Amino acid sequence: MPTGYDVQALRAREYPWAARGDAIHLDHASIGVIPQRSRDALAEYNDKRAEMHAMRAEDFFPRLDRARALIAQLLGASAEEIALTTSTSWGINLAAYALPLGPGDLVLGSEGEFPANVYPWMSASKARGFSYELIPMIGRMVDQATILHRIATDLRVKGVALSWVSFWTGERIDLDAIGSACRARGIWFAVDAIQGLGPCTLDLSRTPVDIVSGGAQKWLCSPWGAAFAYVRGDLIAQLEPPAAGWLSQASAGDFSRFLDYDPAWRSDAQRFEVGSLPIQDFVGMNATLELLLELGPAHIERHVASLVERLITGLAARPDLELYTPRDPTRRAAIVAVRTPDVAADSQRLRAANIVHAVREGAIRLAPHFHNTADDIDRALALLA
Ligand SMILES: Cc1ncc(COP(=O)(O)O)c(C=O)c1O
């Protein structure tokens, strides 16, 4: 299937260590690998930062403005709907503490969620008096039918908080179906998108979600510390920020009246930003996002889907392997999890061949991305055969 870009040329330019054959990185679900242009951008920025006199006005807030604009472009949102954060967890806490929820209200999650999308809801439900319920899985899959049924029939349900893609099975939930059901009832839908965005496309101008939280350290191949929260435009003014600081106020950016203490919040999603952000991490992120947008998110999605299909077909041919990941392409993203008869030995064999991967919940987790090749997949398959 044509992918729209030359992966070998991309790899030679952006991942010289991979082109040399030093390692095969199939672990983007843990940590993404930073392309050469982002390494260069980081080095250049850090050099300037060490010699402050070299920095110019455009090296401060405009770098963050650029980060919001790029994230917005990737999400089909507007820059005014993006708050920069330092972790996915921050945006999830924002949803749990700022959405209008209180005693008598119920938020639904699912068992099998990554803990980052559970603890904030547990904690906020205790502090704010709402209830939080984890819907049991069917086997290892999110029980979307029950969640949809509860949304439609249980009037206590005022919010749903789910991960787009499961960190350990790779299952992708149907954001459109759940988002539309929430919208029809006028209830909140908060999504942790970290395991989906990058290899999968998301268009929030069509998919109804209220708050999306993500980090760029995995599938957006960026430094730790670069993360974001999307808050739907017409919701922003309704949400009282759970934390305040000099940059969350309408006066932010006006260096001539620090002492006015004007309590008015900013009108855009920056009201959810509090203080100084790790600009260098966003500089690195900006360079990677420019690369992803140049290649084309839809092209990347097609390329990754073809790698995942190849991997799943190869694994499914072996009857002694148990795939945790759904076979249906619409129900998976770029994470493939497989339980082999001897996970420890197989993981060791992959590691010895410098194939970077993870073991999660008793399965080997392989997570290829836009720079991986069919040959990378075949090498991993050969070692698992
Ligand atoms: C679903 C999910 N959410 C969140 C995170 C990480 O959150 P944070 O960016 O806050 O470290 C992970 C990391 O493994 C994850 O898989």
The ligand as a Gaussian input file, in Angstrom:
#p B3LYP/6-31G(d) Opt

LIG

0 1
 C       -3.032000       5.586000      28.720000
 C       -1.909000       6.346000      29.335000
 N       -2.134000       7.531000      29.917000
 C       -1.135000       8.268000      30.457000
 C        0.165000       7.811000      30.426000
 C        1.281000       8.636000      30.981000
 O        0.862000       9.791000      31.556000
 P        1.856000      11.016000      31.840000
 O        2.094000      11.717000      30.544000
 O        1.119000      11.827000      32.807000
 O        3.107000      10.434000      32.415000
 C        0.448000       6.567000      29.870000
 C        1.837000       6.056000      29.894000
 O        2.132000       4.921000      29.838000
 C       -0.609000       5.830000      29.293000
 O       -0.370000       4.654000      28.703000

